[in-house]
């Protein structure tokens, strides 16, 4: 069955970097669009970055553009989110999502990112 497992979150100082990983199983990321979302306490879940099924098109929410990079490794069946120049407002639980599928697609369990000022 489809499964998404995120890792790589943690506590980092402002200005630091983290790389999140989303290991997929039950399908191939090489032929699927993939998303990273985040949700901060008391806020709605927001789309942070996307990569198209071809891998040639990416999207970033304006607040992370130039600091975050979404990528994938087809051989490892993994999607990454490289996060640089982190700010306290990036603190959130980050989720990986495959948007295609029943009932709005598939979600991972999330990984917590905390940026200390």
PyMOL CGO cylinders between C-alpha atoms (Angstrom):
from pymol import cmd
from pymol.cgo import CYLINDER

trace = [
    CYLINDER, 0.00, 0.00, 0.00, 0.99, 3.63, -0.39, 0.3, 1, 1, 1, 1, 1, 1,
    CYLINDER, 0.99, 3.63, -0.39, 3.11, 4.94, 2.43, 0.3, 1, 1, 1, 1, 1, 1,
    CYLINDER, 3.11, 4.94, 2.43, 5.03, 8.18, 2.99, 0.3, 1, 1, 1, 1, 1, 1,
    CYLINDER, 5.03, 8.18, 2.99, 7.54, 8.50, 5.82, 0.3, 1, 1, 1, 1, 1, 1,
    CYLINDER, 7.54, 8.50, 5.82, 9.11, 11.87, 6.61, 0.3, 1, 1, 1, 1, 1, 1,
    CYLINDER, 9.11, 11.87, 6.61, 12.29, 12.44, 8.57, 0.3, 1, 1, 1, 1, 1, 1,
    CYLINDER, 12.29, 12.44, 8.57, 14.98, 15.06, 9.07, 0.3, 1, 1, 1, 1, 1, 1,
    CYLINDER, 14.98, 15.06, 9.07, 13.16, 17.53, 11.27, 0.3, 1, 1, 1, 1, 1, 1,
    CYLINDER, 13.16, 17.53, 11.27, 14.62, 18.90, 14.46, 0.3, 1, 1, 1, 1, 1, 1,
    CYLINDER, 14.62, 18.90, 14.46, 15.68, 21.99, 16.38, 0.3, 1, 1, 1, 1, 1, 1,
    CYLINDER, 15.68, 21.99, 16.38, 17.91, 24.46, 14.57, 0.3, 1, 1, 1, 1, 1, 1,
    CYLINDER, 17.91, 24.46, 14.57, 19.07, 28.02, 15.17, 0.3, 1, 1, 1, 1, 1, 1,
    CYLINDER, 19.07, 28.02, 15.17, 17.81, 30.86, 13.04, 0.3, 1, 1, 1, 1, 1, 1,
    CYLINDER, 17.81, 30.86, 13.04, 19.86, 30.99, 9.84, 0.3, 1, 1, 1, 1, 1, 1,
    CYLINDER, 19.86, 30.99, 9.84, 20.56, 27.28, 9.93, 0.3, 1, 1, 1, 1, 1, 1,
    CYLINDER, 20.56, 27.28, 9.93, 19.66, 24.50, 7.52, 0.3, 1, 1, 1, 1, 1, 1,
    CYLINDER, 19.66, 24.50, 7.52, 17.80, 21.21, 7.53, 0.3, 1, 1, 1, 1, 1, 1,
    CYLINDER, 17.80, 21.21, 7.53, 17.04, 18.64, 4.87, 0.3, 1, 1, 1, 1, 1, 1,
    CYLINDER, 17.04, 18.64, 4.87, 13.75, 16.81, 5.11, 0.3, 1, 1, 1, 1, 1, 1,
    CYLINDER, 13.75, 16.81, 5.11, 13.28, 13.43, 3.46, 0.3, 1, 1, 1, 1, 1, 1,
    CYLINDER, 13.28, 13.43, 3.46, 10.08, 11.69, 2.39, 0.3, 1, 1, 1, 1, 1, 1,
    CYLINDER, 10.08, 11.69, 2.39, 10.57, 8.02, 1.59, 0.3, 1, 1, 1, 1, 1, 1,
    CYLINDER, 10.57, 8.02, 1.59, 7.74, 6.66, -0.52, 0.3, 1, 1, 1, 1, 1, 1,
    CYLINDER, 7.74, 6.66, -0.52, 6.61, 3.07, -0.86, 0.3, 1, 1, 1, 1, 1, 1,
    CYLINDER, 6.61, 3.07, -0.86, 3.83, 1.43, -2.82, 0.3, 1, 1, 1, 1, 1, 1,
    CYLINDER, 3.83, 1.43, -2.82, 4.30, 3.75, -5.81, 0.3, 1, 1, 1, 1, 1, 1,
    CYLINDER, 4.30, 3.75, -5.81, 7.03, 5.55, -7.73, 0.3, 1, 1, 1, 1, 1, 1,
    CYLINDER, 7.03, 5.55, -7.73, 7.79, 9.22, -7.11, 0.3, 1, 1, 1, 1, 1, 1,
    CYLINDER, 7.79, 9.22, -7.11, 9.27, 9.40, -10.62, 0.3, 1, 1, 1, 1, 1, 1,
    CYLINDER, 9.27, 9.40, -10.62, 5.81, 9.51, -12.18, 0.3, 1, 1, 1, 1, 1, 1,
    CYLINDER, 5.81, 9.51, -12.18, 3.90, 11.41, -9.53, 0.3, 1, 1, 1, 1, 1, 1,
    CYLINDER, 3.90, 11.41, -9.53, 3.68, 15.05, -8.55, 0.3, 1, 1, 1, 1, 1, 1,
    CYLINDER, 3.68, 15.05, -8.55, 4.68, 15.47, -4.91, 0.3, 1, 1, 1, 1, 1, 1,
    CYLINDER, 4.68, 15.47, -4.91, 4.12, 18.22, -2.35, 0.3, 1, 1, 1, 1, 1, 1,
    CYLINDER, 4.12, 18.22, -2.35, 5.55, 19.46, 0.92, 0.3, 1, 1, 1, 1, 1, 1,
    CYLINDER, 5.55, 19.46, 0.92, 3.09, 21.15, 3.29, 0.3, 1, 1, 1, 1, 1, 1,
    CYLINDER, 3.09, 21.15, 3.29, 3.52, 22.63, 6.73, 0.3, 1, 1, 1, 1, 1, 1,
    CYLINDER, 3.52, 22.63, 6.73, 1.24, 23.47, 9.62, 0.3, 1, 1, 1, 1, 1, 1,
    CYLINDER, 1.24, 23.47, 9.62, 2.13, 25.76, 12.48, 0.3, 1, 1, 1, 1, 1, 1,
    CYLINDER, 2.13, 25.76, 12.48, 0.17, 25.72, 15.77, 0.3, 1, 1, 1, 1, 1, 1,
    CYLINDER, 0.17, 25.72, 15.77, -3.11, 27.55, 15.38, 0.3, 1, 1, 1, 1, 1, 1,
    CYLINDER, -3.11, 27.55, 15.38, -2.67, 27.97, 11.63, 0.3, 1, 1, 1, 1, 1, 1,
    CYLINDER, -2.67, 27.97, 11.63, -4.01, 26.22, 8.57, 0.3, 1, 1, 1, 1, 1, 1,
    CYLINDER, -4.01, 26.22, 8.57, -1.91, 23.74, 6.69, 0.3, 1, 1, 1, 1, 1, 1,
    CYLINDER, -1.91, 23.74, 6.69, -0.17, 25.47, 3.78, 0.3, 1, 1, 1, 1, 1, 1,
    CYLINDER, -0.17, 25.47, 3.78, 1.51, 24.26, 0.63, 0.3, 1, 1, 1, 1, 1, 1,
    CYLINDER, 1.51, 24.26, 0.63, 5.23, 24.96, 0.80, 0.3, 1, 1, 1, 1, 1, 1,
    CYLINDER, 5.23, 24.96, 0.80, 6.65, 23.39, -2.35, 0.3, 1, 1, 1, 1, 1, 1,
    CYLINDER, 6.65, 23.39, -2.35, 5.69, 21.11, -5.21, 0.3, 1, 1, 1, 1, 1, 1,
    CYLINDER, 5.69, 21.11, -5.21, 7.47, 19.13, -7.87, 0.3, 1, 1, 1, 1, 1, 1,
    CYLINDER, 7.47, 19.13, -7.87, 5.75, 17.96, -11.03, 0.3, 1, 1, 1, 1, 1, 1,
    CYLINDER, 5.75, 17.96, -11.03, 5.52, 14.35, -12.15, 0.3, 1, 1, 1, 1, 1, 1,
    CYLINDER, 5.52, 14.35, -12.15, 8.17, 15.04, -14.79, 0.3, 1, 1, 1, 1, 1, 1,
    CYLINDER, 8.17, 15.04, -14.79, 10.39, 16.69, -12.21, 0.3, 1, 1, 1, 1, 1, 1,
    CYLINDER, 10.39, 16.69, -12.21, 10.89, 19.67, -14.46, 0.3, 1, 1, 1, 1, 1, 1,
    CYLINDER, 10.89, 19.67, -14.46, 8.47, 22.09, -12.78, 0.3, 1, 1, 1, 1, 1, 1,
    CYLINDER, 8.47, 22.09, -12.78, 8.66, 23.25, -9.20, 0.3, 1, 1, 1, 1, 1, 1,
    CYLINDER, 8.66, 23.25, -9.20, 6.57, 25.65, -7.17, 0.3, 1, 1, 1, 1, 1, 1,
    CYLINDER, 6.57, 25.65, -7.17, 7.36, 27.47, -3.92, 0.3, 1, 1, 1, 1, 1, 1,
    CYLINDER, 7.36, 27.47, -3.92, 5.19, 29.58, -1.70, 0.3, 1, 1, 1, 1, 1, 1,
    CYLINDER, 5.19, 29.58, -1.70, 6.61, 33.13, -1.77, 0.3, 1, 1, 1, 1, 1, 1,
    CYLINDER, 6.61, 33.13, -1.77, 7.80, 33.09, 1.83, 0.3, 1, 1, 1, 1, 1, 1,
    CYLINDER, 7.80, 33.09, 1.83, 10.28, 30.26, 1.14, 0.3, 1, 1, 1, 1, 1, 1,
    CYLINDER, 10.28, 30.26, 1.14, 11.31, 31.01, -2.43, 0.3, 1, 1, 1, 1, 1, 1,
    CYLINDER, 11.31, 31.01, -2.43, 15.07, 31.31, -2.70, 0.3, 1, 1, 1, 1, 1, 1,
    CYLINDER, 15.07, 31.31, -2.70, 15.59, 29.50, 0.62, 0.3, 1, 1, 1, 1, 1, 1,
    CYLINDER, 15.59, 29.50, 0.62, 13.96, 26.08, 0.12, 0.3, 1, 1, 1, 1, 1, 1,
    CYLINDER, 13.96, 26.08, 0.12, 14.54, 23.56, -2.66, 0.3, 1, 1, 1, 1, 1, 1,
    CYLINDER, 14.54, 23.56, -2.66, 12.38, 20.56, -3.47, 0.3, 1, 1, 1, 1, 1, 1,
    CYLINDER, 12.38, 20.56, -3.47, 13.99, 17.64, -5.27, 0.3, 1, 1, 1, 1, 1, 1,
    CYLINDER, 13.99, 17.64, -5.27, 13.66, 13.90, -5.69, 0.3, 1, 1, 1, 1, 1, 1,
    CYLINDER, 13.66, 13.90, -5.69, 15.84, 10.85, -6.09, 0.3, 1, 1, 1, 1, 1, 1,
    CYLINDER, 15.84, 10.85, -6.09, 14.04, 8.35, -8.27, 0.3, 1, 1, 1, 1, 1, 1,
    CYLINDER, 14.04, 8.35, -8.27, 16.44, 5.53, -7.41, 0.3, 1, 1, 1, 1, 1, 1,
    CYLINDER, 16.44, 5.53, -7.41, 15.83, 6.05, -3.70, 0.3, 1, 1, 1, 1, 1, 1,
    CYLINDER, 15.83, 6.05, -3.70, 12.11, 6.77, -4.29, 0.3, 1, 1, 1, 1, 1, 1,
    CYLINDER, 12.11, 6.77, -4.29, 12.53, 9.77, -2.02, 0.3, 1, 1, 1, 1, 1, 1,
    CYLINDER, 12.53, 9.77, -2.02, 11.51, 13.42, -2.14, 0.3, 1, 1, 1, 1, 1, 1,
    CYLINDER, 11.51, 13.42, -2.14, 13.60, 16.03, -0.34, 0.3, 1, 1, 1, 1, 1, 1,
    CYLINDER, 13.60, 16.03, -0.34, 13.09, 19.53, 0.97, 0.3, 1, 1, 1, 1, 1, 1,
    CYLINDER, 13.09, 19.53, 0.97, 16.35, 21.39, 1.51, 0.3, 1, 1, 1, 1, 1, 1,
    CYLINDER, 16.35, 21.39, 1.51, 15.70, 24.31, 3.83, 0.3, 1, 1, 1, 1, 1, 1,
    CYLINDER, 15.70, 24.31, 3.83, 18.33, 27.04, 4.19, 0.3, 1, 1, 1, 1, 1, 1,
    CYLINDER, 18.33, 27.04, 4.19, 18.37, 30.37, 6.01, 0.3, 1, 1, 1, 1, 1, 1,
    CYLINDER, 18.37, 30.37, 6.01, 15.68, 29.12, 8.35, 0.3, 1, 1, 1, 1, 1, 1,
    CYLINDER, 15.68, 29.12, 8.35, 13.61, 31.63, 10.28, 0.3, 1, 1, 1, 1, 1, 1,
    CYLINDER, 13.61, 31.63, 10.28, 11.51, 31.23, 13.44, 0.3, 1, 1, 1, 1, 1, 1,
    CYLINDER, 11.51, 31.23, 13.44, 8.39, 31.59, 11.32, 0.3, 1, 1, 1, 1, 1, 1,
    CYLINDER, 8.39, 31.59, 11.32, 9.35, 28.38, 9.50, 0.3, 1, 1, 1, 1, 1, 1,
    CYLINDER, 9.35, 28.38, 9.50, 8.59, 26.48, 12.71, 0.3, 1, 1, 1, 1, 1, 1,
    CYLINDER, 8.59, 26.48, 12.71, 5.89, 23.93, 11.91, 0.3, 1, 1, 1, 1, 1, 1,
    CYLINDER, 5.89, 23.93, 11.91, 5.15, 20.29, 11.33, 0.3, 1, 1, 1, 1, 1, 1,
    CYLINDER, 5.15, 20.29, 11.33, 6.13, 19.46, 7.76, 0.3, 1, 1, 1, 1, 1, 1,
    CYLINDER, 6.13, 19.46, 7.76, 4.17, 16.90, 5.76, 0.3, 1, 1, 1, 1, 1, 1,
    CYLINDER, 4.17, 16.90, 5.76, 4.83, 15.09, 2.52, 0.3, 1, 1, 1, 1, 1, 1,
    CYLINDER, 4.83, 15.09, 2.52, 1.87, 14.50, 0.23, 0.3, 1, 1, 1, 1, 1, 1,
    CYLINDER, 1.87, 14.50, 0.23, 1.09, 12.68, -2.95, 0.3, 1, 1, 1, 1, 1, 1,
    CYLINDER, 1.09, 12.68, -2.95, -1.87, 14.65, -4.29, 0.3, 1, 1, 1, 1, 1, 1,
    CYLINDER, -1.87, 14.65, -4.29, -3.22, 11.97, -6.63, 0.3, 1, 1, 1, 1, 1, 1,
    CYLINDER, -3.22, 11.97, -6.63, -5.36, 9.22, -5.20, 0.3, 1, 1, 1, 1, 1, 1,
    CYLINDER, -5.36, 9.22, -5.20, -8.66, 8.67, -3.45, 0.3, 1, 1, 1, 1, 1, 1,
    CYLINDER, -8.66, 8.67, -3.45, -9.97, 11.23, -0.96, 0.3, 1, 1, 1, 1, 1, 1,
    CYLINDER, -9.97, 11.23, -0.96, -7.40, 13.85, -1.86, 0.3, 1, 1, 1, 1, 1, 1,
    CYLINDER, -7.40, 13.85, -1.86, -4.29, 11.74, -2.02, 0.3, 1, 1, 1, 1, 1, 1,
    CYLINDER, -4.29, 11.74, -2.02, -1.89, 10.45, 0.60, 0.3, 1, 1, 1, 1, 1, 1,
    CYLINDER, -1.89, 10.45, 0.60, -0.13, 12.10, 3.54, 0.3, 1, 1, 1, 1, 1, 1,
    CYLINDER, -0.13, 12.10, 3.54, 2.83, 11.23, 5.68, 0.3, 1, 1, 1, 1, 1, 1,
    CYLINDER, 2.83, 11.23, 5.68, 2.80, 11.46, 9.45, 0.3, 1, 1, 1, 1, 1, 1,
    CYLINDER, 2.80, 11.46, 9.45, 4.82, 14.68, 9.55, 0.3, 1, 1, 1, 1, 1, 1,
    CYLINDER, 4.82, 14.68, 9.55, 8.15, 15.79, 10.97, 0.3, 1, 1, 1, 1, 1, 1,
    CYLINDER, 8.15, 15.79, 10.97, 8.59, 18.68, 13.40, 0.3, 1, 1, 1, 1, 1, 1,
    CYLINDER, 8.59, 18.68, 13.40, 10.84, 21.61, 12.53, 0.3, 1, 1, 1, 1, 1, 1,
    CYLINDER, 10.84, 21.61, 12.53, 11.61, 24.14, 15.24, 0.3, 1, 1, 1, 1, 1, 1,
    CYLINDER, 11.61, 24.14, 15.24, 13.70, 27.22, 14.51, 0.3, 1, 1, 1, 1, 1, 1,
    CYLINDER, 13.70, 27.22, 14.51, 15.04, 29.03, 17.55, 0.3, 1, 1, 1, 1, 1, 1,
    CYLINDER, 15.04, 29.03, 17.55, 15.64, 32.76, 17.37, 0.3, 1, 1, 1, 1, 1, 1,
]
cmd.load_cgo(trace, "trace")
